[in-house]
Amino acid sequence: MKQTIIKSPLVYVVLFLGLLAVGLGFWLLPSSDVEQPVPHEQSGQQQKMPDASPVKDSIELIETPVSAAPQVAGIEPTSEDNPFLEVETKARLIQIADSFAEDVQYPVYSKPIRNQDELQKYLPNTTVADSVPLDAKNENSPRVSLKTSKLQYFSGEPIQAVAFVEGQLSAQSVQVEARLVMHGQLLSQTEAEPVESAEHRFQIHIDPATFEVASEMAELRLIASFDIDGEHYEIGSPVKYVRVSSAIDYVATAEVVDSVLQIPVFVTTSAPGFHQLSAILYNAENGQPLIHLNAEKELLVERDFIPLQAHIAALKASGHEGPYLLKNFSLTRMPSEPDYTTRYGSVPSEAVQLDGFSFSDYRDEPYIDEQAQERVEFLKKLGGEV
């Protein structure tokens, strides 16, 4: 939230006096003490002196009205400059309060997904394509791009990616090779296979048997080398390669417990401690994303379960009673003694089918966070609504 600072006209008086002092100081300086810069493109040529004199500059400065004083970084217009500033600020506060009030209707462990942007925010271990132009001086130049299938891979998993050319490319020959490096050292190299259904698109597959990483978590880099009609271009993307410290064994049958749909997720871990688990609940009939679920629990033994819970308020907001699909899992063991290292768990890649229940089976009560409601009321008071 932007902070509004109320200032008096004295600020502009001080600013005016400061500018006046600079102008007078320049006027009083001997001309030999004032260094005249030489433009770069005119180096070695006779320099033309400006026509304006310091006296003329100072007179123009005095004639400049105070209201036209330039903006200073960190100083915003006051309500005297903009009579609607206070109204606009209060309107923004009300908008923030309304948005916050909508969000706190649901617990943090069970948030409805309303649109595609929210889904992208919750999807775990996703990547975006890295891209560079063939001609940096041409904004319409074709681009070479590289996108790994995910950011983080577990030991023993193949590293997969797609390399492609974007834009109009009138090339006779395009070939792509890929290599995997760590700290500049080559780990593996392979040729990319062209995708038959798409021109200038190549599939990369790095077999885990072709390289070895000794560390528990390594920062690698996948590099795609494009050969386009004899011209060479390269682009790289980061890759995390980690060892498995925990794993989801299975998801048990979901059941209604008071006001939530409880979903026990059983976990095996070699590093007992505080774990975080998340997943996304989908409509099994049409694949629509419904709710982002997350839970935190300290696992004190190697085999335990973490319950995900979908609150009735979020379920009703989704408008779907089931059946459901649960997928897009993420499992993390948070840093703790002795090495304070974040560890990651392997998760199922396929969706888990869950039965649904009638909304009437739940204890239907709104979710209330008293502290959050107090913040909403405070924002509304600042906005003048309460």
Buried (B, 14 or more C-beta within 10 A) or exposed (E): EEEEEEBEEEBBEEBBEEBBEEBBEEBEEEEEEEEEEEEEEEEEEEEEEEEEEBEEBBEEBEEBEEEEBEEEEEEBEBBEEEEEBBEEBBBBBBEBBBEBBEEBBBBEBBBBBEEEEBBEEBEBBEBEBBBBBBEEEEEEBBBBBBBBBBBBBBBEBEBBBBBBBBEEBEBEEBEBBBBBBBEEEEBBBBEBEBBEEEEBBBBBBBEBEEBEBEEEBBEBBBBBBBBBEEEEBEBBBEBBBBBBBBBBEEBBEBEBEEBBBBBBBBBBBEBBBEBBBBBBBBBBEEEBBBBBBBBBBEBEEEEBBBBBBBBBBBBBBBEBBBBBBBBBBBBBBBEBEEEEEEBBBBBBEEBBEBEBBEBEEBEEEEBEBEEBEEBBBEBBEBBEBE
